Amino acid sequence: MPALFLLSTALLPGQSTSGITGIVSDPASARLEGAIITARNEATGVTQGTVTRAGGEFAIAPLPPGNYELTAEAPGFQRYARKGVVLETGRVIRLDFSLTVGQVTETLEVTAQAPLLESESATVGQFIENKTVSGMPINGRRVGDLLKLMGNAVYVTGDVIRPRVTVAGSRGDQQQWLLDGVNSSNVALEIPQALFNPPVESVQEVRILQNNYSAEFGNSSGGVVSITTRSGTNEFHGSAYEFFRNDALDARNFFAARKAPLRYNIFGFTAGGPVVKNKTFFFTSNEWQKQRVGVPRLYTVPTAAQRTGDFSQSFTAAGAPVTIYDPATTRQDPANPARTIRDPFPGNVIPTGRFDPVARQFLSYYPDPNRAASNLAGANNFGRNGSTNLNLTTWTTKVDHALTDSQRLSFRLVLHDFPTDTTPTFDNPAADPAGVVTDRRAYSFLVNHVSNFGSRLVNDLRFNYQPRRFRNDTLSIDGDWPNQLGLRGVSGSAFPQVTAAGFVNLGAGNQQRIQTPIRDTHIVNVASLLLKSHSLKFGGEGRFGQNVDDLNSLASGSIGFGPQTTALPATGGGGNAIASLLLGTALSGRILDTDIIDRRSSYYALFVQDDWKVTPNFTLNLGLRWEAHTPRVDANDRQNSFDLSAINPVSGTPGVVTFAGQDGLGSRVYRGDYNNFAPRIGIAWRPFQKRNLLVRTGYGVYFGPPIPGSNTASAGYETSGDFASPDNGATPAFLVRNGFPATNPLIRDSRFGAVVPGQPVRFAPTFIGQDRNLGYSQQWNFSLQQEFRGNVIAELAYLGNVGHKLPAPDTNINQVRPELLGPGNAQLRRPFPQFGNVTLLTPMWGNSSYHGLNLKVEKRFSNGLNFLTNYTWSKFIDDVASSFEVGAVPSGYQDFYNRGADRSLAGNDVRHRLAASSVYELPWGRGRKFLREGALSTFLGGWNLGGILIAQAGSPYGLVTQNNTSNAFAPGPQRVHLLSNPALPASERTTGRYFNTSAVAAPAPFTFGGSSRAILTGPGLFNLDVSLLKNFRFRETGNVQFRAEATNLTNRANFDEPGRALGSPAFGVISQALPARILQLGLKIDRKSV
């Protein structure tokens, strides 16, 4: 494989570069052979040339993005010169022209703009030019925020480094992020996501490929985001800037009693210029962000009465009283011995003598209520402003050098140092679930070498080394908390995680994780070969990843309490998680403390792409890509698998944990998928020579990256234990006063983790399926483009996307079959009764379909104005939830044996979406149309406006039960039954009752809910961001720019989805909203010298 890879990659233009192609003719329209064509970068003076072939064709690629002068010379003809040719990232433009008879010493200068029509490709995408990048109001000053401008897309979420977006029916975890043409995502060992989201000041431009991109691009079924960093030029140029925010300038969040504290500063500088004119250039950008961002938190905490055991005033969201049953009275029902019954506590009060002493300690760490509840169930009775604190350093340095007229060499370094921590909202920070400290650092070292071999062959070689580290610690680490609380059976030092259904958690769920080193290496080699009317590209790439992980996420344990252990088992009615906590009757528990895991994985790809100019107005794009991910291995064979059919010697039933490097199992615990061929075809046709109308259509197959899950498939190399009630709460998993049960002994053979059926289980295996195919999508499009005067283009595009074998959430396959559901000990009816949950990591079972119609009107920057408007009408359906969704569709199968019942509207289905943006230079002042001189020019001149408007419909969500009464150990939550339509008229919706909570009911015990995954639509979104800029010129080369920017200018409350768990105090209640209006002030100084 490596030899084949190196041989085939001797030849392809780079993924962040551009090119010019065309045909040269004489005045009689005869094709000219032998004309010398030269492209000169106007900023650097670097030239690259070629000679026209027999048919007059020429192509110059790869070229860095920028402004170029194109010249043509031939004996007997005037010299042709065309200035201001704009090349965008990843785009080849076509320029056909004819030479005029005359002397070579004569020059014909042309100033016409380059065409906007994408006449050489059927790719649907979006280009974001530098004027947009620098002039828009961007919260956080990171270019990833601009992804929301494109059509056929939904911006999901993300932080300052990792923006997340779903593109044209794809999944947010299936994208490819490129920085200067090389991978800037995780290679294979984590969820694929951006590792670098560069600051605005370091970015030249951005291109997003949405549908039918060429075979040059792969490892993505969800679009490609290509970011190009800035380079130095023949002019020395520098800038310094500061952006400032403070809560004094902001509005109060809808759910906050007072404005959250905010201290926010972004400052930095850039510098660039020549080292040797026309030959060597440098650019550097350094930026620091210091943030303390207030976060209003609304929680549900136990009431004063509940803390004393008094539940006489505890109600459901609908106002019905909640009965608390005594688990000590659990017995067979004389009328039906298959069922169990319980007696309620007299007066619905638990005697204090029954309190579990350890659980009572837990209870003391809940904060007291400090606000009126949102409903009768007591939802959202505690609120306080916390904060997220960030100290981010970003450093980008780039050096470009022209070795000769035919060779270029570039070096680029990026550093992201990204530590964060949180300010707790709990009185004791150790118990705060949000109390974590995170340290991230990532580097990217790029070397790029471009060689021209004559006029037909160009080679582009890129090497990128990307090391990084990650560390996450809860604030309570090293506090010896289990001993302080009296909790036995765990070895960790952090505060244990305590979850009580319907109430805020205690303790963090990730107590400690240390990943270092993490290393990704990317080698990509691309060649361009010109053969008459064919522009060929071919080559390949290799990506090699390593992840060393020390995962102690639950070394102090996690204990789950639910209403089941204080409910009536026969009906599932009544019960309260805090009542169960007071009694110490755990519904579940888990311990996880792994050894150091050293995982490795690789990715290989080969491709060929032919862009065939069949006629001057008809281009055919043909491509084929092969790609494969090797199965991940551990350097010390610390991996496990699971044999579904082998008979376990302990239980005598199927199911045995197997180990890498033992008993015939190799280091690779699952089989690789090497049969991944992805054809691509596209057509670009101009039916009328003299009218700027373009018809495009295309189809392609795209394989996405694998998502192999976390490093939890390491049984035998971890201290672990998984404990669960065998009968959905009729019997507790364990009593907290007794501590955790004994964990699994580390004996790595066929007996590992198993118990004799009927004994309490203590281990829940996780594994990767033996046949792990890559997920893929089939994508197609049909579009019409029309170019108008004034640098305006309109496009109407239909995009289709059907996905198969998509990654599903981790799935428990040890579910009781539906025909065996009933009361009693369900553990004995599981397929593998010797184990708890048997979890298949990210099985490739998902399917999706998307159809979208997008209308785009765009004006590239000219005469002081640009704008971009996208309106999308679409429908998105899938049968598994993805990692990142804007909606709240339940994740995980309700019934593993009926996965088809999970087909519904996707969580990222947004039926209508409008994204509009513009940058406008007001026409007064120096260098503009009016008032170019004089005193008024100083005051009225130099003003710029920028704006972004996003308006979109709500996204789907579903309703589930808090108390799952199926007794099935199903992978996902139990959905509700519909009694009537739960949607309320818009005039009746409130934050305390967003839908009709009386229109749904819990399913009968031992059954599944009959509703779909998505039955309601959440609140929509309307957001307007505006920037106002004032430029003050000084001397001839300096400028001072003052900026005022507003995010959510209208201060609209954009609400999150309401509570969706029937039986939870927050059922039907909206508790969160997106940020209120934010104002940002900035000052930037620019200076350049020739």
Secondary structure, 3 states (H helix, E strand, C coil): CHHHHHHHCCCCCCCCCEEEEEEEECCCCCECCCCEEEEEECCCCCEEEEECCCCCEEEEEEECCEEEEEEEECCCECEEEEEEEEECCCCEEECCEECCECCCCCEEEECCCCCCCCCCCCCEEEEECHHHHHHCCCCCCEHHHHHHHCCCEEEEEECCCCEEEEECCCCCCCCEEEECCEECECCCCCCCCECCCCEHHHEEEEEEEEECCCCCCCCCCCCEEEEEECCCCCCEEEEEEEEEEEHHHCCCCCCCCCCCCEEEEEEEEEEEEEEECCCEEEEEEEEEEEEEEEEEEEECCCCHHHHCCECCCCECCCCCECCCEEEEEEEEECCEEEEEEEEECHHHECCHHHCCHHHHHHHCCCCCCCCCCCCCCCCCCEEEEEEEEEEEEEEEEEEEEEEECCEEEEEEEEEEECCEEEECCCCCHHHCCCCEEEEEEEEEEEEEEEEEECCCEEEEEEEEEEEEEEEEEECCCCCCHHHHHCCCCCCCCCCCEEEECCCCCECCCCCEEEEEEEEEEEEEEEEEEEECCEEEEEEEEEEEEEEEEEECCEEEEEEEECHHHHCECCCCECCCHHHHHHHCEECEEEEEEECEEEEEEEEEEEEEEEEEEEECCEEEEEEEEEEEECCCEECCCCCEEEEEEEECCCCCCEEEEEECCCCCCCCCCCECCCCCEEEEEEEEECCCCCCCEEEEEEEEEEECCCCCCCCCCCCCCEEEEEEECCCCCCCCCEEHHHCCCCCCCCCCCCCCCCCCCCCCCCCCCEECCCECCCCEEEEEEEEEEEEECCCEEEEEEEEEEEEEEEECCCEECCCCCHHHCCCCCHHHHCCCCCCCCCEECCCEEEEEEEEEEEEEEEEEEECCEEEEEEEEEEEEEECCCCCCCCCECCCCCCCHHHHHHHCEECCCCCCEEEEEEEEEECCECCCCCECCCCHHHHHHCCEEEEEEEEEECCCEECCEECCCCCCCCCCCCCECEECCCCCCCHHHCECCECCCHHHEECCCCCCCCCCCCCCEECCCEEEEEEEEEEEEEECCCEEEEEEEEEECCCCCCCECCCECEECCCCECCCCCECCCCEEEEEEEEEEEEC
